[in-house]
Amino acid sequence: AGSGGSSSAGGAVDEDGAAPLAETLQRIRQKHAATAVMPDERENTVRVRNSVECLRLVHCFVTPDTIRLVYDESLRLGLKVGEMMRPEQVLAVTEPTRARSN
């Protein structure tokens, strides 16, 4: 059969194609919840999330490229993660993306 399926430690489907047991999913969730996330990783994740939200607010397509444009613009402007969601900053960080779509 080979290794086409995911192991029960990380995939949503076992090798035989069956969904994993509830106990397996619970064990995976507990392991994930106990995994430490470094502050810089958390900040990067939130910056990506805010980039997606900024794009949504100005009705732009959400793609890896547009997310990266907003992410990079927020860094270039020296914005803290929480500052990205201020209305004037949403417009500022999405400017490069909006300029490309015109």
Biopython code that builds the backbone (N, CA, C, O; Angstrom):
import numpy as np
from Bio.PDB.StructureBuilder import StructureBuilder

atoms = [
    (1, "ALA", "N", (0.814, -1.191, 0.000)),
    (1, "ALA", "CA", (0.000, 0.000, 0.000)),
    (1, "ALA", "C", (0.851, 1.245, 0.000)),
    (1, "ALA", "O", (0.483, 2.224, -0.650)),
    (2, "GLY", "N", (2.009, 1.257, 0.721)),
    (2, "GLY", "CA", (2.877, 2.421, 0.697)),
    (2, "GLY", "C", (2.514, 3.416, 1.775)),
    (2, "GLY", "O", (1.781, 3.110, 2.715)),
    (3, "SER", "N", (3.047, 4.618, 1.613)),
    (3, "SER", "CA", (2.835, 5.636, 2.639)),
    (3, "SER", "C", (1.937, 6.748, 2.134)),
    (3, "SER", "O", (2.165, 7.916, 2.449)),
    (4, "GLY", "N", (0.920, 6.408, 1.357)),
    (4, "GLY", "CA", (0.019, 7.409, 0.809)),
    (4, "GLY", "C", (-0.836, 8.087, 1.838)),
    (4, "GLY", "O", (-1.202, 9.249, 1.661)),
    (5, "GLY", "N", (-1.174, 7.392, 2.929)),
    (5, "GLY", "CA", (-2.019, 7.992, 3.956)),
    (5, "GLY", "C", (-1.182, 8.645, 5.023)),
    (5, "GLY", "O", (0.027, 8.429, 5.098)),
    (6, "SER", "N", (-1.811, 9.427, 5.834)),
    (6, "SER", "CA", (-1.128, 10.087, 6.935)),
    (6, "SER", "C", (-1.182, 9.190, 8.148)),
    (6, "SER", "O", (-2.114, 8.403, 8.310)),
    (7, "SER", "N", (-0.179, 9.311, 9.002)),
    (7, "SER", "CA", (-0.228, 8.563, 10.241)),
    (7, "SER", "C", (-1.264, 9.188, 11.158)),
    (7, "SER", "O", (-1.664, 10.336, 10.964)),
    (8, "SER", "N", (-1.695, 8.436, 12.150)),
    (8, "SER", "CA", (-2.715, 8.953, 13.051)),
    (8, "SER", "C", (-2.184, 10.083, 13.913)),
    (8, "SER", "O", (-2.961, 10.756, 14.591)),
    (9, "ALA", "N", (-0.864, 10.308, 13.902)),
    (9, "ALA", "CA", (-0.301, 11.369, 14.728)),
    (9, "ALA", "C", (-0.534, 12.750, 14.139)),
    (9, "ALA", "O", (-0.418, 13.743, 14.858)),
    (10, "GLY", "N", (-0.865, 12.847, 12.831)),
    (10, "GLY", "CA", (-1.003, 14.184, 12.310)),
    (10, "GLY", "C", (-1.988, 14.344, 11.180)),
    (10, "GLY", "O", (-2.277, 15.472, 10.780)),
    (11, "GLY", "N", (-2.522, 13.244, 10.645)),
    (11, "GLY", "CA", (-3.405, 13.372, 9.501)),
    (11, "GLY", "C", (-4.856, 13.221, 9.864)),
    (11, "GLY", "O", (-5.196, 12.791, 10.967)),
    (12, "ALA", "N", (-5.716, 13.580, 8.920)),
    (12, "ALA", "CA", (-7.146, 13.482, 9.159)),
    (12, "ALA", "C", (-7.697, 12.137, 8.721)),
    (12, "ALA", "O", (-8.838, 11.802, 9.036)),
    (13, "VAL", "N", (-6.887, 11.352, 7.988)),
    (13, "VAL", "CA", (-7.337, 10.061, 7.485)),
    (13, "VAL", "C", (-6.244, 9.032, 7.723)),
    (13, "VAL", "O", (-5.075, 9.298, 7.445)),
    (14, "ASP", "N", (-6.611, 7.850, 8.237)),
    (14, "ASP", "CA", (-5.650, 6.776, 8.428)),
    (14, "ASP", "C", (-5.299, 6.156, 7.080)),
    (14, "ASP", "O", (-5.930, 6.456, 6.067)),
    (15, "GLU", "N", (-4.279, 5.282, 7.075)),
    (15, "GLU", "CA", (-3.825, 4.664, 5.832)),
    (15, "GLU", "C", (-4.913, 3.865, 5.138)),
    (15, "GLU", "O", (-4.917, 3.772, 3.910)),
    (16, "ASP", "N", (-5.837, 3.284, 5.896)),
    (16, "ASP", "CA", (-6.901, 2.499, 5.278)),
    (16, "ASP", "C", (-8.046, 3.378, 4.770)),
    (16, "ASP", "O", (-9.044, 2.867, 4.263)),
    (17, "GLY", "N", (-7.900, 4.704, 4.905)),
    (17, "GLY", "CA", (-8.912, 5.622, 4.402)),
    (17, "GLY", "C", (-9.998, 5.948, 5.407)),
    (17, "GLY", "O", (-10.878, 6.761, 5.124)),
    (18, "ALA", "N", (-9.951, 5.327, 6.575)),
    (18, "ALA", "CA", (-10.968, 5.582, 7.595)),
    (18, "ALA", "C", (-10.580, 6.788, 8.432)),
    (18, "ALA", "O", (-9.399, 7.075, 8.624)),
    (19, "ALA", "N", (-11.568, 7.472, 8.915)),
    (19, "ALA", "CA", (-11.311, 8.607, 9.804)),
    (19, "ALA", "C", (-10.759, 8.078, 11.125)),
    (19, "ALA", "O", (-11.160, 7.004, 11.572)),
    (20, "PRO", "N", (-9.841, 8.821, 11.758)),
    (20, "PRO", "CA", (-9.288, 8.356, 13.030)),
    (20, "PRO", "C", (-10.339, 8.376, 14.130)),
    (20, "PRO", "O", (-11.351, 9.069, 14.033)),
    (21, "LEU", "N", (-10.084, 7.618, 15.154)),
    (21, "LEU", "CA", (-10.986, 7.560, 16.292)),
    (21, "LEU", "C", (-11.001, 8.881, 17.039)),
    (21, "LEU", "O", (-10.042, 9.649, 16.978)),
    (22, "ALA", "N", (-12.084, 9.139, 17.737)),
    (22, "ALA", "CA", (-12.213, 10.368, 18.520)),
    (22, "ALA", "C", (-11.078, 10.485, 19.533)),
    (22, "ALA", "O", (-10.583, 11.581, 19.798)),
    (23, "GLU", "N", (-10.668, 9.349, 20.098)),
    (23, "GLU", "CA", (-9.578, 9.365, 21.076)),
    (23, "GLU", "C", (-8.280, 9.838, 20.435)),
    (23, "GLU", "O", (-7.512, 10.574, 21.055)),
    (24, "THR", "N", (-8.036, 9.424, 19.212)),
    (24, "THR", "CA", (-6.833, 9.843, 18.499)),
    (24, "THR", "C", (-6.870, 11.345, 18.243)),
    (24, "THR", "O", (-5.873, 12.036, 18.449)),
    (25, "LEU", "N", (-8.009, 11.849, 17.797)),
    (25, "LEU", "CA", (-8.141, 13.287, 17.553)),
    (25, "LEU", "C", (-7.965, 14.078, 18.839)),
    (25, "LEU", "O", (-7.331, 15.133, 18.836)),
    (26, "GLN", "N", (-8.516, 13.582, 19.933)),
    (26, "GLN", "CA", (-8.369, 14.255, 21.222)),
    (26, "GLN", "C", (-6.907, 14.293, 21.639)),
    (26, "GLN", "O", (-6.433, 15.317, 22.130)),
    (27, "ARG", "N", (-6.181, 13.190, 21.450)),
    (27, "ARG", "CA", (-4.765, 13.124, 21.794)),
    (27, "ARG", "C", (-3.959, 14.130, 20.955)),
    (27, "ARG", "O", (-3.053, 14.786, 21.468)),
    (28, "ILE", "N", (-4.294, 14.244, 19.673)),
    (28, "ILE", "CA", (-3.618, 15.198, 18.790)),
    (28, "ILE", "C", (-3.887, 16.621, 19.261)),
    (28, "ILE", "O", (-2.970, 17.440, 19.322)),
    (29, "ARG", "N", (-5.145, 16.923, 19.597)),
    (29, "ARG", "CA", (-5.497, 18.268, 20.072)),
    (29, "ARG", "C", (-4.761, 18.611, 21.367)),
    (29, "ARG", "O", (-4.281, 19.732, 21.537)),
    (30, "GLN", "N", (-4.674, 17.635, 22.281)),
    (30, "GLN", "CA", (-3.991, 17.872, 23.550)),
    (30, "GLN", "C", (-2.505, 18.125, 23.320)),
    (30, "GLN", "O", (-1.918, 19.009, 23.943)),
    (31, "LYS", "N", (-1.901, 17.349, 22.425)),
    (31, "LYS", "CA", (-0.478, 17.542, 22.111)),
    (31, "LYS", "C", (-0.269, 18.926, 21.493)),
    (31, "LYS", "O", (0.679, 19.629, 21.843)),
    (32, "HIS", "N", (-1.148, 19.311, 20.582)),
    (32, "HIS", "CA", (-1.044, 20.623, 19.941)),
    (32, "HIS", "C", (-1.205, 21.742, 20.965)),
    (32, "HIS", "O", (-0.465, 22.725, 20.935)),
    (33, "ALA", "N", (-2.169, 21.596, 21.869)),
    (33, "ALA", "CA", (-2.419, 22.623, 22.880)),
    (33, "ALA", "C", (-1.232, 22.774, 23.830)),
    (33, "ALA", "O", (-0.985, 23.862, 24.350)),
    (34, "ALA", "N", (-0.506, 21.694, 24.054)),
    (34, "ALA", "CA", (0.628, 21.722, 24.970)),
    (34, "ALA", "C", (1.916, 22.180, 24.288)),
    (34, "ALA", "O", (2.927, 22.385, 24.960)),
    (35, "THR", "N", (1.895, 22.340, 22.976)),
    (35, "THR", "CA", (3.090, 22.755, 22.245)),
    (35, "THR", "C", (3.278, 24.258, 22.409)),
    (35, "THR", "O", (2.391, 25.052, 22.097)),
    (36, "ALA", "N", (4.434, 24.621, 22.896)),
    (36, "ALA", "CA", (4.725, 26.044, 23.125)),
    (36, "ALA", "C", (4.904, 26.775, 21.796)),
    (36, "ALA", "O", (5.464, 26.232, 20.844)),
    (37, "VAL", "N", (4.421, 28.004, 21.751)),
    (37, "VAL", "CA", (4.604, 28.857, 20.581)),
    (37, "VAL", "C", (5.426, 30.053, 21.042)),
    (37, "VAL", "O", (5.072, 30.736, 22.003)),
    (38, "MET", "N", (6.517, 30.290, 20.346)),
    (38, "MET", "CA", (7.380, 31.409, 20.693)),
    (38, "MET", "C", (6.654, 32.727, 20.402)),
    (38, "MET", "O", (5.836, 32.793, 19.483)),
    (39, "PRO", "N", (6.947, 33.767, 21.172)),
    (39, "PRO", "CA", (6.275, 35.058, 20.956)),
    (39, "PRO", "C", (6.415, 35.596, 19.534)),
    (39, "PRO", "O", (5.458, 36.151, 18.994)),
    (40, "ASP", "N", (7.578, 35.445, 18.923)),
    (40, "ASP", "CA", (7.744, 35.950, 17.550)),
    (40, "ASP", "C", (6.915, 35.145, 16.555)),
    (40, "ASP", "O", (6.409, 35.700, 15.579)),
    (41, "GLU", "N", (6.772, 33.833, 16.796)),
    (41, "GLU", "CA", (5.914, 33.015, 15.938)),
    (41, "GLU", "C", (4.454, 33.444, 16.071)),
    (41, "GLU", "O", (3.730, 33.538, 15.079)),
    (42, "ARG", "N", (4.032, 33.703, 17.307)),
    (42, "ARG", "CA", (2.661, 34.133, 17.556)),
    (42, "ARG", "C", (2.412, 35.488, 16.882)),
    (42, "ARG", "O", (1.364, 35.695, 16.270)),
    (43, "GLU", "N", (3.368, 36.401, 16.995)),
    (43, "GLU", "CA", (3.217, 37.716, 16.374)),
    (43, "GLU", "C", (3.130, 37.587, 14.853)),
    (43, "GLU", "O", (2.312, 38.257, 14.223)),
    (44, "ASN", "N", (3.962, 36.737, 14.262)),
    (44, "ASN", "CA", (3.908, 36.531, 12.810)),
    (44, "ASN", "C", (2.562, 35.959, 12.384)),
    (44, "ASN", "O", (1.993, 36.377, 11.375)),
    (45, "THR", "N", (2.062, 35.010, 13.152)),
    (45, "THR", "CA", (0.767, 34.396, 12.844)),
    (45, "THR", "C", (-0.353, 35.431, 12.909)),
    (45, "THR", "O", (-1.226, 35.460, 12.042)),
    (46, "VAL", "N", (-0.330, 36.275, 13.931)),
    (46, "VAL", "CA", (-1.357, 37.298, 14.070)),
    (46, "VAL", "C", (-1.221, 38.351, 12.966)),
    (46, "VAL", "O", (-2.226, 38.877, 12.488)),
    (47, "ARG", "N", (0.010, 38.660, 12.559)),
    (47, "ARG", "CA", (0.207, 39.625, 11.477)),
    (47, "ARG", "C", (-0.376, 39.078, 10.177)),
    (47, "ARG", "O", (-0.981, 39.825, 9.409)),
    (48, "VAL", "N", (-0.201, 37.789, 9.926)),
    (48, "VAL", "CA", (-0.801, 37.167, 8.736)),
    (48, "VAL", "C", (-2.322, 37.218, 8.845)),
    (48, "VAL", "O", (-3.000, 37.566, 7.878)),
    (49, "ARG", "N", (-2.860, 36.875, 10.006)),
    (49, "ARG", "CA", (-4.312, 36.910, 10.213)),
    (49, "ARG", "C", (-4.849, 38.316, 9.986)),
    (49, "ARG", "O", (-5.876, 38.489, 9.331)),
    (50, "ASN", "N", (-4.164, 39.320, 10.522)),
    (50, "ASN", "CA", (-4.606, 40.700, 10.345)),
    (50, "ASN", "C", (-4.466, 41.132, 8.885)),
    (50, "ASN", "O", (-5.275, 41.922, 8.400)),
    (51, "SER", "N", (-3.466, 40.631, 8.188)),
    (51, "SER", "CA", (-3.307, 40.940, 6.767)),
    (51, "SER", "C", (-4.511, 40.430, 5.984)),
    (51, "SER", "O", (-5.035, 41.129, 5.117)),
    (52, "VAL", "N", (-4.946, 39.216, 6.289)),
    (52, "VAL", "CA", (-6.120, 38.644, 5.629)),
    (52, "VAL", "C", (-7.359, 39.482, 5.941)),
    (52, "VAL", "O", (-8.157, 39.771, 5.050)),
    (53, "GLU", "N", (-7.515, 39.868, 7.197)),
    (53, "GLU", "CA", (-8.671, 40.673, 7.600)),
    (53, "GLU", "C", (-8.654, 42.046, 6.929)),
    (53, "GLU", "O", (-9.701, 42.538, 6.509)),
    (54, "CYS", "N", (-7.486, 42.665, 6.823)),
    (54, "CYS", "CA", (-7.377, 43.961, 6.128)),
    (54, "CYS", "C", (-7.811, 43.831, 4.670)),
    (54, "CYS", "O", (-8.541, 44.678, 4.157)),
    (55, "LEU", "N", (-7.364, 42.776, 4.014)),
    (55, "LEU", "CA", (-7.754, 42.550, 2.625)),
    (55, "LEU", "C", (-9.265, 42.371, 2.507)),
    (55, "LEU", "O", (-9.888, 42.894, 1.583)),
    (56, "ARG", "N", (-9.843, 41.636, 3.437)),
    (56, "ARG", "CA", (-11.294, 41.425, 3.423)),
    (56, "ARG", "C", (-12.028, 42.746, 3.585)),
    (56, "ARG", "O", (-13.015, 43.004, 2.896)),
    (57, "LEU", "N", (-11.549, 43.573, 4.486)),
    (57, "LEU", "CA", (-12.225, 44.838, 4.769)),
    (57, "LEU", "C", (-12.258, 45.784, 3.572)),
    (57, "LEU", "O", (-13.181, 46.588, 3.441)),
    (58, "VAL", "N", (-11.255, 45.693, 2.698)),
    (58, "VAL", "CA", (-11.218, 46.570, 1.513)),
    (58, "VAL", "C", (-11.622, 45.813, 0.246)),
    (58, "VAL", "O", (-11.419, 46.300, -0.866)),
    (59, "HIS", "N", (-12.190, 44.628, 0.421)),
    (59, "HIS", "CA", (-12.738, 43.832, -0.683)),
    (59, "HIS", "C", (-11.689, 43.478, -1.738)),
    (59, "HIS", "O", (-11.959, 43.531, -2.938)),
    (60, "CYS", "N", (-10.485, 43.113, -1.272)),
    (60, "CYS", "CA", (-9.428, 42.651, -2.177)),
    (60, "CYS", "C", (-9.364, 41.127, -2.135)),
    (60, "CYS", "O", (-9.760, 40.497, -1.154)),
    (61, "PHE", "N", (-8.857, 40.556, -3.219)),
    (61, "PHE", "CA", (-8.646, 39.116, -3.240)),
    (61, "PHE", "C", (-7.627, 38.733, -2.174)),
    (61, "PHE", "O", (-6.653, 39.451, -1.945)),
    (62, "VAL", "N", (-7.858, 37.606, -1.532)),
    (62, "VAL", "CA", (-6.922, 37.086, -0.542)),
    (62, "VAL", "C", (-6.148, 35.961, -1.211)),
    (62, "VAL", "O", (-6.687, 34.881, -1.454)),
    (63, "THR", "N", (-4.891, 36.221, -1.504)),
    (63, "THR", "CA", (-3.996, 35.235, -2.110)),
    (63, "THR", "C", (-2.679, 35.285, -1.341)),
    (63, "THR", "O", (-2.443, 36.230, -0.588)),
    (64, "PRO", "N", (-1.832, 34.302, -1.515)),
    (64, "PRO", "CA", (-0.515, 34.389, -0.858)),
    (64, "PRO", "C", (0.230, 35.681, -1.214)),
    (64, "PRO", "O", (0.888, 36.273, -0.359)),
    (65, "ASP", "N", (0.127, 36.115, -2.469)),
    (65, "ASP", "CA", (0.821, 37.341, -2.880)),
    (65, "ASP", "C", (0.252, 38.578, -2.200)),
    (65, "ASP", "O", (1.010, 39.424, -1.728)),
    (66, "THR", "N", (-1.083, 38.697, -2.142)),
    (66, "THR", "CA", (-1.664, 39.893, -1.533)),
    (66, "THR", "C", (-1.459, 39.893, -0.021)),
    (66, "THR", "O", (-1.263, 40.950, 0.580)),
    (67, "ILE", "N", (-1.504, 38.717, 0.593)),
    (67, "ILE", "CA", (-1.214, 38.634, 2.026)),
    (67, "ILE", "C", (0.208, 39.114, 2.283)),
    (67, "ILE", "O", (0.452, 39.877, 3.217)),
    (68, "ARG", "N", (1.139, 38.669, 1.459)),
    (68, "ARG", "CA", (2.544, 39.060, 1.627)),
    (68, "ARG", "C", (2.722, 40.567, 1.422)),
    (68, "ARG", "O", (3.488, 41.201, 2.147)),
    (69, "LEU", "N", (2.032, 41.136, 0.452)),
    (69, "LEU", "CA", (2.128, 42.582, 0.230)),
    (69, "LEU", "C", (1.680, 43.370, 1.456)),
    (69, "LEU", "O", (2.347, 44.318, 1.872)),
    (70, "VAL", "N", (0.549, 42.974, 2.030)),
    (70, "VAL", "CA", (0.022, 43.665, 3.211)),
    (70, "VAL", "C", (0.950, 43.444, 4.402)),
    (70, "VAL", "O", (1.257, 44.385, 5.134)),
    (71, "TYR", "N", (1.391, 42.221, 4.595)),
    (71, "TYR", "CA", (2.303, 41.875, 5.685)),
    (71, "TYR", "C", (3.565, 42.740, 5.605)),
    (71, "TYR", "O", (3.966, 43.367, 6.585)),
    (72, "ASP", "N", (4.182, 42.762, 4.419)),
    (72, "ASP", "CA", (5.421, 43.526, 4.226)),
    (72, "ASP", "C", (5.198, 45.021, 4.409)),
    (72, "ASP", "O", (6.043, 45.713, 4.977)),
    (73, "GLU", "N", (4.063, 45.520, 3.928)),
    (73, "GLU", "CA", (3.765, 46.950, 4.070)),
    (73, "GLU", "C", (3.576, 47.314, 5.537)),
    (73, "GLU", "O", (3.979, 48.398, 5.959)),
    (74, "SER", "N", (2.976, 46.433, 6.313)),
    (74, "SER", "CA", (2.798, 46.713, 7.742)),
    (74, "SER", "C", (4.150, 46.804, 8.440)),
    (74, "SER", "O", (4.335, 47.629, 9.334)),
    (75, "LEU", "N", (5.089, 45.960, 8.034)),
    (75, "LEU", "CA", (6.440, 46.024, 8.600)),
    (75, "LEU", "C", (7.156, 47.293, 8.142)),
    (75, "LEU", "O", (7.814, 47.965, 8.936)),
    (76, "ARG", "N", (7.021, 47.615, 6.852)),
    (76, "ARG", "CA", (7.677, 48.804, 6.307)),
    (76, "ARG", "C", (7.199, 50.064, 7.017)),
    (76, "ARG", "O", (7.980, 50.986, 7.251)),
    (77, "LEU", "N", (5.907, 50.099, 7.361)),
    (77, "LEU", "CA", (5.340, 51.244, 8.065)),
    (77, "LEU", "C", (5.652, 51.231, 9.559)),
    (77, "LEU", "O", (5.337, 52.187, 10.269)),
    (78, "GLY", "N", (6.265, 50.162, 10.033)),
    (78, "GLY", "CA", (6.625, 50.060, 11.444)),
    (78, "GLY", "C", (5.442, 49.867, 12.374)),
    (78, "GLY", "O", (5.485, 50.262, 13.539)),
    (79, "LEU", "N", (4.390, 49.259, 11.856)),
    (79, "LEU", "CA", (3.174, 49.072, 12.658)),
    (79, "LEU", "C", (3.299, 47.877, 13.589)),
    (79, "LEU", "O", (3.839, 46.833, 13.223)),
    (80, "LYS", "N", (2.791, 48.053, 14.794)),
    (80, "LYS", "CA", (2.630, 46.910, 15.680)),
    (80, "LYS", "C", (1.420, 46.133, 15.179)),
    (80, "LYS", "O", (0.563, 46.681, 14.487)),
    (81, "VAL", "N", (1.358, 44.864, 15.532)),
    (81, "VAL", "CA", (0.285, 44.001, 15.039)),
    (81, "VAL", "C", (-1.092, 44.595, 15.308)),
    (81, "VAL", "O", (-1.936, 44.616, 14.412)),
    (82, "GLY", "N", (-1.332, 45.072, 16.511)),
    (82, "GLY", "CA", (-2.633, 45.623, 16.870)),
    (82, "GLY", "C", (-2.979, 46.899, 16.131)),
    (82, "GLY", "O", (-4.157, 47.208, 15.953)),
    (83, "GLU", "N", (-1.984, 47.639, 15.701)),
    (83, "GLU", "CA", (-2.218, 48.890, 14.979)),
    (83, "GLU", "C", (-2.727, 48.660, 13.559)),
    (83, "GLU", "O", (-3.322, 49.553, 12.955)),
    (84, "MET", "N", (-2.495, 47.478, 13.036)),
    (84, "MET", "CA", (-2.891, 47.179, 11.654)),
    (84, "MET", "C", (-4.386, 47.312, 11.434)),
    (84, "MET", "O", (-4.818, 47.608, 10.319)),
    (85, "MET", "N", (-5.186, 47.101, 12.468)),
    (85, "MET", "CA", (-6.629, 47.050, 12.307)),
    (85, "MET", "C", (-7.310, 48.404, 12.467)),
    (85, "MET", "O", (-8.532, 48.489, 12.343)),
    (86, "ARG", "N", (-6.556, 49.458, 12.737)),
    (86, "ARG", "CA", (-7.135, 50.805, 12.775)),
    (86, "ARG", "C", (-7.547, 51.186, 11.361)),
    (86, "ARG", "O", (-6.806, 50.919, 10.416)),
    (87, "PRO", "N", (-8.706, 51.802, 11.196)),
    (87, "PRO", "CA", (-9.203, 52.088, 9.840)),
    (87, "PRO", "C", (-8.192, 52.794, 8.929)),
    (87, "PRO", "O", (-8.049, 52.427, 7.763)),
    (88, "GLU", "N", (-7.501, 53.789, 9.447)),
    (88, "GLU", "CA", (-6.529, 54.497, 8.597)),
    (88, "GLU", "C", (-5.339, 53.613, 8.236)),
    (88, "GLU", "O", (-4.734, 53.772, 7.175)),
    (89, "GLN", "N", (-5.010, 52.681, 9.129)),
    (89, "GLN", "CA", (-3.895, 51.767, 8.844)),
    (89, "GLN", "C", (-4.319, 50.654, 7.888)),
    (89, "GLN", "O", (-3.512, 50.182, 7.087)),
    (90, "VAL", "N", (-5.574, 50.237, 7.971)),
    (90, "VAL", "CA", (-6.083, 49.241, 7.008)),
    (90, "VAL", "C", (-5.901, 49.785, 5.598)),
    (90, "VAL", "O", (-5.450, 49.073, 4.700)),
    (91, "LEU", "N", (-6.254, 51.046, 5.414)),
    (91, "LEU", "CA", (-6.078, 51.663, 4.090)),
    (91, "LEU", "C", (-4.605, 51.770, 3.714)),
    (91, "LEU", "O", (-4.239, 51.536, 2.562)),
    (92, "ALA", "N", (-3.762, 52.122, 4.678)),
    (92, "ALA", "CA", (-2.340, 52.284, 4.396)),
    (92, "ALA", "C", (-1.677, 50.956, 4.016)),
    (92, "ALA", "O", (-0.924, 50.894, 3.044)),
    (93, "VAL", "N", (-1.955, 49.897, 4.779)),
    (93, "VAL", "CA", (-1.274, 48.625, 4.509)),
    (93, "VAL", "C", (-1.796, 47.933, 3.255)),
    (93, "VAL", "O", (-1.096, 47.111, 2.663)),
    (94, "THR", "N", (-3.015, 48.257, 2.848)),
    (94, "THR", "CA", (-3.575, 47.635, 1.636)),
    (94, "THR", "C", (-3.339, 48.474, 0.388)),
    (94, "THR", "O", (-3.687, 48.046, -0.713)),
    (95, "GLU", "N", (-2.755, 49.656, 0.535)),
    (95, "GLU", "CA", (-2.517, 50.535, -0.614)),
    (95, "GLU", "C", (-1.762, 49.840, -1.747)),
    (95, "GLU", "O", (-2.207, 49.920, -2.892)),
    (96, "PRO", "N", (-0.643, 49.162, -1.483)),
    (96, "PRO", "CA", (0.059, 48.490, -2.600)),
    (96, "PRO", "C", (-0.808, 47.452, -3.316)),
    (96, "PRO", "O", (-0.725, 47.306, -4.536)),
    (97, "THR", "N", (-1.630, 46.743, -2.566)),
    (97, "THR", "CA", (-2.501, 45.733, -3.164)),
    (97, "THR", "C", (-3.592, 46.386, -3.978)),
    (97, "THR", "O", (-3.879, 45.957, -5.095)),
    (98, "ARG", "N", (-4.207, 47.426, -3.426)),
    (98, "ARG", "CA", (-5.269, 48.122, -4.138)),
    (98, "ARG", "C", (-4.729, 48.821, -5.382)),
    (98, "ARG", "O", (-5.418, 48.893, -6.399)),
    (99, "ALA", "N", (-3.505, 49.334, -5.308)),
    (99, "ALA", "CA", (-2.895, 49.998, -6.472)),
    (99, "ALA", "C", (-2.639, 48.994, -7.600)),
    (99, "ALA", "O", (-2.771, 49.331, -8.776)),
    (100, "ARG", "N", (-2.274, 47.771, -7.241)),
    (100, "ARG", "CA", (-2.023, 46.728, -8.249)),
    (100, "ARG", "C", (-3.292, 46.306, -8.958)),
    (100, "ARG", "O", (-3.259, 45.953, -10.137)),
    (101, "SER", "N", (-4.421, 46.338, -8.247)),
    (101, "SER", "CA", (-5.676, 45.842, -8.842)),
    (101, "SER", "C", (-6.367, 46.876, -9.701)),
    (101, "SER", "O", (-7.371, 46.558, -10.338)),
    (102, "ASN", "N", (-5.873, 48.096, -9.746)),
    (102, "ASN", "CA", (-6.483, 49.156, -10.581)),
    (102, "ASN", "C", (-5.825, 49.251, -11.928)),
    (102, "ASN", "O", (-6.212, 50.083, -12.748)),
]
sb = StructureBuilder()
sb.init_structure("model")
sb.init_model(0)
sb.init_chain("A")
sb.init_seg("    ")
for serial, (resi, resn, name, xyz) in enumerate(atoms, 1):
    if name == "N":
        sb.init_residue(resn, " ", resi, " ")
    sb.init_atom(name, np.array(xyz, "f"), 0.0, 1.0, " ", f" {name:<3s}", serial, name[0])
structure = sb.get_structure()
